[in-house]
């Protein structure tokens, strides 16, 4: 391991969901703005092997990397903030490590030694950190969960040992804590944050900096108190209230009293160039036209379930100098009034039959009423079902939702049969597609060869192509071998495009995806 490589570890206290991922990604953006090469990694203590089978209502979206790893949504933050593409190396879950350790034990690789959390699991964690950091000068590691959680203790011990091995001077520990505001007494309470710092210290790690998360702006006395009782230099206790846009956080960090420590640790002399981030913040604050985008969703109750989709919509709107107001439409209760009341429709991905008829209804409405429509993964499948039904196949369906349908316009490929409820077996990651020349889809991409990320098991059944055409749709992109439908569109509608892929995963704040840009542009020029 390189002795001069720097490692930044971001931990969290008091409660989960406090903003560790956004904080880590923002620090990475600041360092990149200084010309430093940065890599990032999420270490999650869940016993899942990957995030593919986690419930999105509880954990938010499943983000897919280019090599097909199903990961935590924080990797989406990392990719967007660093404008990079990550791989399976950038996510480490306990279940994956345990699975490998048990396989190695069964294969006799430990020569009869007792296999233990320390040193075997902690060493595996450290090896994963080293492997993920090889291509950068600074490697940022977010430790999931909350310090003190039973399942996370091995990760805390691993990074403590790691700092001893490579030298404490090469490790920077940042602790993100939450300070609640008690309405009855009208005061911020720092005791939970103090306890969270003491918990980390009790495990042998003294944080170098503390990020204090609050719902509203807190007085300096809060930071003073945490500094005093936590033993942290006052300049390195940073108050971080909620902001209108997470893209303002790199700017806040760059202007904070924590910045001198960060520059010294990374041997940086120049100031970061964050002009792009300032432009994003300025665009959000601008007084511009507002448009309404209806998101026909089945996973409700958690704003993170379609995080990348929402960020892609916003980024496209910013580029076109409008503000996109995302309106959530319950897929189980879709009405014509819901669809009529928005300027455009996005139907995102999903699994299972719940809410599917509502998504089909949305696609059908857009086809018949020339309403701008963008379908993502499942959004393509419901579109072809809607078109086939419009063409007279009233029972057209997907075998995912009706295994006995006689008109399986969406069906499961033979190599996927029997894997329906298993993890890591879908069509995952980057795949090439060939766009049809002269289509609207090809015009948006400005090329006929594209690569998009996928996460699906079912495919469009091309034997029903004449019904799709009769219902108003054409194929605008296929897999290079011509077997699979990758894109569809309507020739007659102002904008009706759907893809079997998840283009939201490749959209960036400064480089919005062309399909989302096309949707927004069709609305403002209609």
N, C-alpha and C positions, 0 to 999 in steps of 0.2 A: 504494500500500500504506500502511496506517495506521501512522504512526510510533510511536504509543503501544501498539500491539498487541504482546503478548509471545509469544515462541516458545520452546518447550522441545524440545530434540533429544536423543533417547535412542539411544545407540550401544552396541555390544557388542564384547567382546574375549575372547580365549583360545579360545572355542568357540561354536558356535551352540546355540540352545535353552537359553540361560543364564537366560532369564526377562525379557527386555527388554519383551515385550508386557504381561506382568502388572505389571511395574514402572511402565511408562508409564500403564497403565489405573488403577493405584492412586494415582499422583500426580494423575491427573485426578479421581478420586473425592474425594481430600483437598481439592483446589481447589474442586470443586463443593460440598463440605461447608462451605466458607468463603463460599459465595454467588457464586462466580466462574463466568461462562459459559465452558465448555470445549469445544473440538473436538479431534478426533484424526485421525491419518493414519498409514498404514503405507506406507513406501517400500521396495519389494523389488527387489533387483538381478537377479532371475531374468529370463531372456530370454523367458519365457512372456508372452503377451498378458494372460491372467488365470489364475486358479487352477483353472479348471474341468476341465482335463485332467491335473492333477497327481495322482500316485498317493497316495491317502490313507494307505497304509502307510508312506510316507516323510515326508509333509508334514502328516499329520493331516487333520481334516475340511475340507471346502470349505464356508465360511460364505457364505450368500447374503443380500445386502442387499435392502431393500424395492423398489429399482428394478431388481433382477435381476442385479447384479454378483456374479460368482463370485470370492470373495476368500479370503485367508489367514485362518486360524482366530483370529488376534489381533483381528480386527474383532469377533469374538464376545465376546472379553474387553472390548473398548471398549464395546460396546453394553450388556453386563451391568453393568459397573462404573459407567457413566454413566447407565444407564437411558434410552437414547436410541436412535434409529434412524438409521443411516448410509446413505450412497449410494456410487456409483461414484467420487465425488470423494475419498473417504477411503481409497482404495487406489491406489497407483501402482507399476506394474511396468515394468522396462526395456523388455520386449518391446512393451508398449503405446506407449511413447514413441518407440521406434525405428520402429515401424510408422507412426506419424503423421509423423515426420521424413522418412522415405523417401517417403511419399505426397506431402508438401509439396515435396520436392526434385524428384520426377517431374512435379509440376504447375508447376514453374518459379518457386516462391515465393521462392527464395533469390537470384534475379537473377544466376546464374552464379558465386556465391561458393562456395568450398570448404566443404562441410558437415563439421563436426568435433565431437568429444565436448565440447570446450570451444571456443566458448561455446554451441553449439546444444543439445546434450543437457543440459548443466548449466542453461541458461536454461529449458528445458522442465520440468526438475525443480522449479526455483524457481517457475515459473508454476503448477505443480500444487499447490505448498504454499500459495501465495497464494489460489488458487481454493478450496481446502479450508478456509481459515481465516476466510472472510469473515463468518461469523455468530457469532464468539466474541471474547472478550477475551484468552483464552490458547489457543494452538494447540500441541498436543503431537504431535511427529513421531517415530515410531520408524523407524530405519534398519535394515532387515533384514540378516541375515548377520553376518559378523565383520569388524571393521576390518582391512584388509590384503588382503582378498579382491580379486582382480583385477576381478571384475564389479561390485564396490561402490565402486570408487574415484571414479567420476563423481558418486555421491551424496554422498560425503564432501566432494569439491571443491565441489559445489553448495551445501551448507549452510555451508561456510567462506566462500564468496563472498557468500552470502545475509546472513551476520552483518555483513560489511563494508558491504553496501548499506543495511541498515536500522539499523545501529548495534549494536555488540557489547553495549551495555547492554540491548538488547531481546531478546537470545538467551541461553538458559541451556543449557549442554551437560552432559549426564549420561552417564557411561560405566559400563556394567554389565560386570563382569569376574568370572571364576571363579578361585577358589583351591582347588586340590586338596589332599586329605589323603593323605600317604604312609604306609601302614600299617606298613611295615617299620621306618621311623625314627620313627613316631608324631609327625609334625609336619606343619603346613600349609606349603605352598610358595608364596611370593608372587612368585617370579621371572616366571612366565607373565603374571601381572597387571601387574607392572611393565613388562614388554615391551609389553603391549597398550596401556598408557597412553602409552608412548614412541612406539608406532606412530601413535596418534592425534595426538600432538604433532608428529610428523614430517610429517603432512599439514596442519599449520598450525592445529590446533584444540587449545586448552588446556582440558581439562574443568574445569568448576566443581565438580563433585561426582562421586564414584565409589561405586557400589553393589557391595559385595563379596559374591558368592554363594558359599556353602559348603554341603556336604551336612549338616554338623553345626555346632553353636555353636563359633565360633572365638574364641580369646583376643584381648584388645584389642591385643596386640603385633602382630597381623596388620595391623590398621588403622594402627597407628603406623608400621609399616615401609612400607606403601603410601603413606602421607602423606609420609614423609621422602623416599623415592626417586622418588615420582611428582610431587612438588611441589604437592600438594593440601592445603588447609587441613584439619587433623585433624578438625574438627567436621563436615566435609563428606565424610568417608569413612565410609560406613555399612555395618556388618556385617549381612548378610541371609541367615541360614541357612534351610534348608528348614523349612516350617511345616506343621501339620496341615491347614490350609485356606488357600487363597490369599486368602480374604476377610479374613484377619487382616493382610494387608500394608498396607492404608491406615492401620490403627491403629498399626502399627510405624513407618511413615513419619511420622505425625503426632506421635509421641512422640520422634522422633530428633533429634539435633543438627543435622540438615540442614534442619529445619523453619524456623528463623529466616531462612536464606538464601532459601528458597522464598517465605516471606511478604514479605520485603523486595523480591525480584525482581518479585513480582506486586502490590506495594503493598497488602498485606492487613494489617489490624490485628486482626481478631477470630480466635478459635480455631475450628477446624472442628467442625461438628456431625456426629459419626460414630456416633450412637446406634444407627442401623440396623445398622451393621457390627459393633458390639459385640454386638448381639442375635444376629446370625448366628453369631458365634464362640461365644457362650454356649450356643446351641442345639446346636451341634456337640459341645460338651463335656458336655452334659447326659446323665444316666444315664436313658435312655428305651428303650422297646421297639425291637427291631431287626427289620426285615423284609427278605426277600431278593427282589430283582428280577432275573430272568434276562434278560440282554441277548443275544439270538440274533444273533451277529455273524459276518461273513465277513472283515472286515479286522482281523486279529489282529496282535499284536506291537508295537502302538503305542497307548498309552492315549488319545492325542489323536484317534483316528479317529472317535470318537463323542462328542467333548467336550461339545457343547451338549446332547446327549441325557442324558448323565450329570449335568451340572449342573442340568438341568431336573428330573430325578428327585430329586436331593438337595434342591433348593429346595422342591419339593412336600412332601417328607417333613418338612423343618424346619417348614413352616407347620403341619403336623398333629402336630408334637411326637413324631415317630418318627425312627429312623435307618434309612436305606436302604442296605443292603449290595448293591452291584451285582455279580452273578455273571455272568462272561462264559461264554457257551455257544457252542462252535464250531459254526457252521451246517452244516459238512460232517460233523459227527459227533454230531448230536443224538440223544439217547436218551430214552425215556419217564422213566427215572430222573432225568435232568437236569431235565426239565420238572416232574416231580413234586416235586423237592427245593427248588423256589422257590415264593414266595407269589404271584408275578405275572410276566407275560412282556411284554417290549417287543421288537418286531421293527422295527429301524430301516431307513433307506433303503440303497440300494446299486445297483450296476449289474452286468450280466453274469450268466451262468447258474450260476457256481460257488456252491455252498451254498444254492441256492434251494429244493431239495427239502427240506432241513432246516428252512428257514423255513416252508414249506408244512406240514410235519409239526407244527411248533410251533403254527401257527394251527389246524390240525385238532384237535390234542390239547386246546387251550383251548376250542374249540367243543363238543367231546364231553364234557369233564370239568368244565365250568363254572369254568375257571381264568381269573382276570382277565387281560385281553389288551389291549395298546395297540399298534396298527400305525401306522407312520409311512412314508408314501410307498410304498415297496416292501412295507411291512408291510400296507398295504391290498390291494395286488395279490395277494399270496400268500394273503390271507384269502379273497378271492373265488374264487381257484383252489381252495382247500381246500373251500369251501362247494359249489362246482359239482361237485367230485369226490364229496363226500358225497351229493349229489343224484343221482348215477348217471353223470355225465360223467367217466368214468375218465381220459380223455385231455385233460381241460381244462387249458389252459396259456396262457402269454403268448407272443406271437410274438417277443418279445425272447429267449426261451429255447428256443423250438421254432418256427422259421419255417414249418414244414409242418403244424403242428397243425390238425386239422379243427374244433376247438372253441376258438377264440381268444377266451376270456373277457376277456383283456387284449390290446389290439391297438394298433398305431401309427396315429395320425391321419394323414390324407392329406397335410397340409402338412408332416409331419415325415419322410416317406419320402425316403430318400437322404441324410439328415443324421445318421444314427445314430452316426457316429464323429467328428462335428465339434463344435467348441467354440462356446459362446454361442448355441446354436440351440434349446435346450429351452424348456419353459414355465418361465420364471424370474421370481422376485420376487413381489410382492404381487398376489393375485387375490381377488375377492369370492366369497362363497358364500352360498347361501340354505339355512338349516337347516329341516328339517321340524318343524312344531309338534307337541309331544307326545312327541318322542323324547328319549332320555337325553342325546344330544348337545346338543340345544337347551336342556335343563335345565342342563347344565353351563355352557354359555356364557351362559345367561340372556338370550338374544336370538336372533333368527332371521337376523340379518345379521352376517356375520363377514368378516374379511380375514385371510388367512394367506399365508405365503411358500411358494413352490413351486420344485421343481427336478426335473423329470421329462419324459419324452418319450412314454411309453405311457399309455393310458387304459383304463378299464373299459368293456367292450363291453355296452351296456345291453340288447342283444337277448337276452342270457342272464339277464335279471332273474328269470324264474320259477325258474331253477335256483338262483340265489343265495337266493331266498326259501325254496325247499324245503330248502336246505342250512342254513338258520337265520339268514340275514342279510337286513336291509332297508336300503334307502338312507335315510340320515338327513340328507343335505345334498348339494346340487347347485350347479353354476354358475348364475348368475342366468338364463341362457337355457335352462337345463334340459338342455343337451347332455352335460355332463360330470358324472361321479360324484365328489363331493368328500369325503363321509363315509359310512360304513356302520356298522351296529351289530347286535348280537343282542338281540332282545327278551327271550329266555328266560334268557340268562346274566346273572350278577350284574354283570359289566362286560366287554364285548367291543366296543370301539370302534376304528375305524381311519380315518385320513384320508389323502388323496392329498397333503396338504401336509406341511410341516416345522414344526410348532408349537414345536419346541425352540428355534428361532431367535428366537422372541418371548418366551420365558420369561425371567424376571428373578429375582435372588436374593430380592428383597422382594415380587415379584409373580409367583409361579409360575404357569405356564400351567394353565388349568382342566382340560384333558384329563389332565395328569399328576397334578393334585390329585385328580381323579376316580378315577384308577387306584389311588393310594395309599389313598384313603378307602374304596374298595371292599374293599381287603385288610384294613384294620383293623376294618371293621364286618362282615365276612363271618361 
